[in-house]
């Protein structure tokens, strides 16, 4: 392998930062984890709340005579916001690679708060007419743009502070999603229990959005007072020192490799995002409409899923630092593809709280085992100089293609086919796509290590 090859370059990069990691105090660790996770938590809290209250939001902002069409419009607006994610990923990802992870994180959470504020105070259709759904759509698009760059910048920020524990630190991205799911489901369940339906429809559904606005300024303040990551600073200084024509030519030859990395990373995201949007977001609606269960019960069960994800994601991330990320994630893909249909079939035959708990518990474990190691694995696919953009674009494309319209696709499949097991097919398909992507990534990593080892042996023998 030549010294200018991408594999050699990435290996040198990994060796340089793994060799002598800077020690982190507990206070620094808490600030890094909290500041990087709060934007992700706010994003998912807001998105989950929107999904949980979609039937009410549909009546408030998309009033049509057909209730199914009204709900579909509300859920579709949820999905349309994901079309802005790739644009936000490109703009904020490149911004993060050029100006720093801190700058991108601060900008993204500011835009996110603007969208949440609009959702919280937006007058209904009865008050301002057609402007209501149009402004709701605009707010969702702003949020979609903001969160497009959130994952990449936040993940890069975490892993670049402690390369030796990438799995553990980056896993808090998805642990924070579990915490957001707990809060969102708790709000949904408690409001459904405490408020009469007319008050819940009139103003109660806005309460969670106002709660989200409390978290935003805290995250903005902390992010604006953080230090930039050591790896980004070192890479920036190295780029300034070695900015030559030869270096630019080497980067151009690497473009094909990064496109393949991007494609594989998108495939890896498929299982994680479908698991969230079908097994967390869509399940309360599915339980109420298809299984005829009480709304409060369906919200409460999601707390189990989110709780397991919150508790186990860091455990799985730390375990991946020891035994490898692909090994854990590929095993999870195989199990999810094999057991999703039987679990949905059992739930359909026995639409009880007990079986719903079983499905949500299994989903939470699968989600934690897969998504805990996922951000660290994705960060290792891309080198430092394009890491923020690569992570952001791959994650946003994956979520847009497989997750954003997942509830809409599930509703359409059930409506067209009459088969209430349709969501299980979609989840299984995503697991197969991710499993294939992981197998390819694992093979490429093993090949890269063998070539790097052979190159080092050749250098040592020549010396």
C-alpha positions in Angstrom: 0.0 0.0 0.0 1.3 3.4 -0.9 1.9 6.0 1.8 -0.5 8.4 0.0 -3.4 6.0 -0.1 -6.6 6.7 1.9 -6.0 3.6 4.0 -2.5 4.6 5.0 -3.7 8.2 5.7 -6.6 7.1 7.9 -4.4 4.6 9.7 -1.8 7.3 10.4 -4.6 9.6 11.6 -5.9 6.9 14.0 -2.4 6.1 15.3 -1.6 9.7 15.9 -4.7 10.3 18.0 -4.9 7.0 19.8 -1.3 7.2 20.9 -1.5 9.8 23.6 -5.1 10.9 24.3 -5.5 14.0 26.4 -6.8 13.2 29.9 -10.4 14.4 30.6 -11.7 15.3 34.0 -15.2 14.2 35.0 -16.4 17.7 34.7 -15.1 18.0 31.1 -16.7 14.7 30.2 -20.1 15.7 31.6 -19.9 19.0 29.6 -18.9 17.3 26.4 -21.6 14.6 26.7 -24.4 17.0 27.8 -23.6 19.7 25.2 -23.4 17.2 22.4 -26.5 15.3 23.4 -28.9 18.0 24.3 -29.4 19.1 20.7 -30.1 15.5 19.7 -32.5 15.1 22.6 -34.3 18.3 21.8 -34.6 17.2 18.2 -36.1 13.8 19.0 -38.3 15.1 21.8 -39.9 17.6 19.4 -40.2 15.1 16.6 -41.7 12.4 18.8 -44.2 14.9 20.4 -45.3 15.9 16.9 -45.7 12.3 15.9 -47.6 11.4 19.1 -50.0 14.3 18.7 -50.3 14.0 14.9 -54.1 13.2 15.1 -54.7 16.4 17.1 -52.4 18.5 15.0 -54.1 17.2 11.9 -57.5 18.6 13.2 -55.9 21.9 14.3 -54.0 22.7 11.1 -55.1 20.3 8.4 -59.0 20.1 8.8 -60.5 18.0 6.0 -63.6 15.9 5.9 -61.7 12.6 5.6 -60.1 11.9 9.0 -57.6 9.5 7.5 -56.5 12.1 4.9 -56.2 14.8 7.6 -53.9 12.5 9.7 -51.9 11.6 6.6 -51.3 15.3 5.8 -50.1 15.9 9.3 -47.8 12.8 9.2 -46.7 13.8 5.7 -45.7 17.3 6.9 -43.6 15.5 9.5 -41.9 13.6 6.7 -41.5 16.6 4.4 -39.2 18.3 6.9 -36.7 15.5 6.3 -36.3 16.7 2.8 -34.4 19.6 4.2 -32.0 17.4 6.2 -29.6 16.7 3.3 -29.3 20.4 2.6 -28.7 21.2 6.2 -26.2 18.4 6.4 -24.2 19.7 3.5 -24.3 23.4 4.6 -23.8 22.8 8.4 -21.5 19.8 7.8 -19.1 21.8 5.6 -19.4 24.7 8.0 -18.4 22.4 10.8 -15.4 21.0 8.9 -14.2 24.6 8.1 -15.1 26.7 11.1 -15.2 24.0 13.8 -17.6 21.6 15.5 -18.5 24.2 18.2 -19.6 26.8 15.6 -21.8 24.3 13.8 -23.4 23.0 17.0 -24.2 26.5 18.2 -25.9 27.5 15.0 -27.9 24.3 14.7 -29.4 24.5 18.1 -30.3 28.2 17.5 -32.2 27.2 14.4 -33.8 24.3 16.1 -35.2 26.5 18.9 -36.7 28.9 16.3 -38.7 26.0 14.8 -39.8 24.7 18.1 -41.0 28.2 19.2 -43.1 28.5 16.0 -44.7 25.1 16.7 -45.6 26.2 20.3 -47.3 29.5 19.4 -48.7 28.8 16.0 -52.5 29.8 15.7 -54.7 27.1 14.3 -56.4 26.9 10.9 -59.6 28.3 12.5 -57.8 31.6 13.4 -55.5 32.3 10.4 -56.7 30.0 7.7 -54.3 28.6 5.1 -51.4 30.4 6.7 -51.5 27.9 9.6 -50.5 24.7 7.7 -48.0 26.7 5.5 -46.3 28.2 8.6 -46.3 24.8 10.3 -44.6 23.4 7.2 -42.1 26.2 7.2 -41.3 25.6 10.9 -40.7 21.9 10.1 -38.4 22.8 7.2 -36.3 25.0 9.4 -36.0 22.3 12.0 -35.1 19.7 9.3 -32.4 22.0 8.1 -31.0 22.5 11.6 -31.0 18.9 12.6 -29.4 17.9 9.3 -26.0 19.1 10.6 -26.6 18.2 14.2 -25.7 14.5 14.2 -22.4 14.9 12.3 -21.1 17.9 14.3 -22.2 16.4 17.7 -20.7 13.0 17.0 -17.5 14.4 15.7 -17.3 16.6 18.8 -17.6 13.6 21.0 -15.3 11.2 19.3 -12.5 13.7 18.7 -12.2 14.4 22.4 -11.4 10.8 23.3 -10.6 8.5 20.4 -9.8 5.6 22.7 -13.4 5.6 24.0 -15.3 6.6 20.9 -17.9 3.9 21.3 -18.9 5.0 24.8 -18.9 8.8 24.2 -20.7 8.7 20.9 -23.3 6.2 22.2 -24.8 9.1 24.2 -26.2 10.4 21.0 -28.7 7.6 21.1 -29.0 7.4 24.8 -30.3 11.0 24.6 -32.9 9.8 22.1 -34.0 7.3 24.7 -34.3 10.0 27.3 -36.3 12.1 24.8 -38.6 9.2 24.1 -39.3 8.8 27.8 -40.1 12.5 28.2 -42.2 12.7 25.1 -44.2 9.5 25.9 -44.6 10.7 29.5 -46.0 14.0 28.3 -48.3 12.2 25.9 -49.6 9.7 28.4 -50.0 12.2 31.3 -51.8 14.8 29.2 -54.1 12.1 27.8 -55.0 11.1 31.3 -55.2 14.5 33.0 -56.9 16.7 30.4 -60.3 16.2 28.8 -60.1 15.6 25.0 -61.4 19.1 24.2 -58.7 20.8 26.4 -56.0 18.5 25.0 -57.0 19.5 21.5 -57.4 23.2 22.3 -54.1 23.9 24.1 -52.8 20.8 26.0 -50.8 19.5 23.0 -48.7 22.7 23.0 -47.3 22.1 26.5 -44.5 19.7 25.5 -43.3 22.2 22.8 -43.0 24.9 25.4 -41.0 22.5 27.6 -38.6 21.9 24.7 -38.0 25.6 24.6 -36.7 25.5 28.2 -33.9 23.0 27.2 -32.8 24.9 24.1 -31.3 28.0 25.7 -29.4 25.8 28.2 -27.8 23.8 25.4 -27.0 27.0 23.5 -25.2 28.6 26.4 -23.1 25.5 27.2 -22.2 25.0 23.5 -21.1 28.6 23.1 -18.7 28.2 26.0 -17.0 25.0 24.9 -13.5 24.5 23.5 -12.9 23.1 20.0 -11.9 19.5 19.7 -8.1 18.6 19.8 -8.3 16.5 16.6 -10.0 19.4 14.6 -7.4 21.9 15.8 -4.5 19.5 15.0 -6.0 18.7 11.5 -6.5 22.4 10.8 -2.9 23.2 11.7 -1.6 20.3 9.7 -3.6 21.4 6.7 -2.1 24.9 6.9 1.4 23.5 7.1 1.1 21.0 4.2 -1.3 22.8 1.9 0.4 21.9 -1.4 -0.7 20.9 -4.9 0.3 17.3 -4.1 -2.0 17.3 -1.1 -4.9 18.6 -3.1 -4.3 15.9 -5.8 -4.2 13.2 -3.1 -7.6 14.5 -1.8 -9.0 14.3 -5.3 -8.0 10.7 -5.8 -9.8 9.9 -2.5 -13.1 11.2 -3.7 -14.3 7.8 -5.0 -13.5 6.2 -1.7 -15.5 8.8 0.2 -18.5 8.3 -2.1 -18.4 4.6 -1.3 -18.0 5.4 2.4 -21.1 7.7 2.2 -23.2 5.0 0.5 -22.2 2.4 3.1 -22.9 4.8 6.0 -26.4 5.5 4.6 -27.1 1.8 4.6 -25.9 1.5 8.2 -28.4 4.2 9.2 -31.4 2.4 7.7 -32.0 0.0 10.6 -31.5 2.6 13.3 -33.8 5.2 11.8 -36.6 2.7 10.9 -36.4 1.3 14.4 -37.1 4.8 15.8 -39.8 5.9 13.5 -41.7 2.6 13.4 -41.1 1.0 16.7 -41.1 4.2 18.8 -42.8 7.0 17.0 -45.5 5.1 15.1 -46.3 2.4 17.7 -48.7 4.6 19.9 -50.7 5.5 16.7 -50.6 1.8 15.6 -51.7 0.5 19.0 -54.7 2.9 19.1 -55.8 2.7 15.5 -55.0 -0.9 14.6 -55.1 -2.7 18.0 -57.7 -0.4 19.6 -55.8 0.1 22.8 -56.0 3.0 25.1 -53.8 6.0 24.2 -52.4 6.4 27.7 -51.4 2.7 27.7 -49.6 3.0 24.3 -47.7 6.0 25.4 -46.6 4.4 28.7 -45.2 1.3 26.9 -43.0 3.5 24.8 -41.3 4.7 28.0 -40.0 1.1 28.4 -38.5 1.2 24.9 -36.9 4.6 25.6 -35.7 3.6 29.0 -33.9 0.6 27.7 -32.3 2.6 24.9 -31.2 5.3 27.4 -29.8 2.7 29.9 -28.2 0.2 27.4 -26.8 2.4 24.6 -23.8 3.6 26.7 -23.2 0.0 27.8 -23.2 -1.3 24.2 -21.0 1.6 23.1 -18.5 0.8 25.8 -18.6 -2.9 24.9 -18.0 -2.0 21.2 -14.7 -0.3 22.3 -13.6 -3.7 23.6 -15.0 -6.4 21.2 -15.7 -4.4 18.0 -18.6 -2.5 16.6 -19.5 -4.5 13.5 -19.7 -7.7 15.5 -22.4 -6.3 17.8 -24.3 -4.4 15.2 -24.4 -7.2 12.6 -25.7 -9.7 15.1 -28.5 -7.2 16.0 -29.4 -6.8 12.3 -29.7 -10.6 11.9 -31.9 -11.0 15.0 -34.2 -8.0 14.1 -34.7 -9.3 10.6 -35.6 -12.7 11.9 -37.9 -11.8 14.8 -39.8 -8.6 13.8 -42.5 -10.4 11.9 -43.2 -13.0 14.6 -43.4 -10.3 17.3 -45.9 -8.2 15.2 -47.9 -11.4 14.4 -48.1 -12.3 18.1 -49.2 -8.7 19.0 -51.9 -8.8 16.3 -53.3 -12.1 17.7 -53.0 -11.0 21.3 -53.5 -7.2 21.4 -52.8 -6.9 25.1 -50.6 -4.7 27.2 -48.3 -7.7 28.0 -47.5 -8.5 24.4 -47.0 -4.8 23.6 -44.5 -4.7 26.5 -42.7 -7.7 25.0 -42.4 -6.0 21.6 -41.4 -2.7 22.9 -38.9 -4.3 25.3 -37.3 -6.3 22.5 -37.3 -3.2 20.3 -35.5 -1.2 23.0 -32.8 -3.8 23.4 -32.3 -4.1 19.7 -32.2 -0.4 19.3 -29.6 0.1 22.0 -27.4 -2.8 20.8 -27.4 -1.4 17.3 -27.4 2.3 17.7 -25.1 2.5 20.7 -22.0 1.6 18.7 -23.3 3.2 15.4 -22.0 6.8 15.7 -18.5 5.7 16.5 -18.4 3.2 13.6 -19.6 5.9 11.2 -17.1 8.4 12.5 -14.3 5.8 11.8 -15.4 5.5 8.2 -14.6 9.2 7.5 -11.3 11.0 8.1 -11.2 14.1 10.3 -11.1 16.7 7.5 -14.5 15.5 6.1 -15.9 13.9 9.2 -18.6 16.4 10.1 -19.9 16.7 6.6 -19.6 12.9 5.9 -21.5 12.0 9.1 -24.1 14.7 8.6 -24.8 13.9 5.0 -24.8 10.1 5.5 -27.1 10.3 8.5 -29.5 12.8 7.0 -29.8 10.8 3.7 -30.4 7.6 5.7 -33.0 9.2 7.9 -34.7 10.9 4.9 -34.7 7.8 2.7 -35.7 5.3 5.3 -37.1 7.0 8.4 -38.7 10.3 7.7 -41.6 8.9 5.7 -41.7 5.6 7.6 -45.0 6.3 9.5 -46.5 7.6 6.2 -45.3 4.4 4.4 -46.7 2.2 7.1 -50.1 3.9 7.0 -50.2 3.7 3.2 -49.2 0.0 3.2 -51.9 -0.9 5.7 -54.5 1.2 3.9 -53.7 -0.3 0.5 -53.2 -3.9 1.4 -55.4 -4.2 4.5 -52.5 -6.1 6.2 -51.8 -4.7 9.7 -48.5 -6.5 9.7 -47.1 -4.2 7.0 -44.9 -2.3 9.4 -43.0 -5.5 10.2 -42.0 -6.0 6.6 -40.5 -2.5 6.4 -38.5 -3.0 9.6 -37.2 -6.3 8.4 -36.2 -4.8 5.0 -34.2 -2.1 6.8 -32.4 -4.7 8.9 -31.4 -6.6 5.8 -30.0 -3.4 4.1 -28.0 -2.5 7.2 -26.7 -6.0 7.6 -25.3 -6.1 4.1 -23.7 -2.6 4.6 -22.1 -3.7 7.9 -20.7 -6.9 6.3 -19.1 -4.8 3.5 -17.7 -2.3 6.1 -16.3 -5.1 8.2 -14.6 -6.7 5.2 -13.1 -3.4 4.1 -11.8 -2.7 7.6 -10.1 -6.1 7.8 -8.6 -5.6 4.4 -7.3 -2.2 5.4 -5.7 -3.5 8.5 -3.9 -6.3 6.6 -2.6 -3.9 4.0 -1.5 -1.4 6.7 0.3 -4.2 8.6 2.0 -5.4 5.5 3.1 -1.8 4.7 4.5 -1.3 8.2 6.4 -4.6 8.0 7.9 -3.5 4.7 9.0 -0.1 6.1 10.6 -1.8 9.1 12.5 -4.2 7.0 13.8 -1.4 4.8 15.0 0.5 7.8 
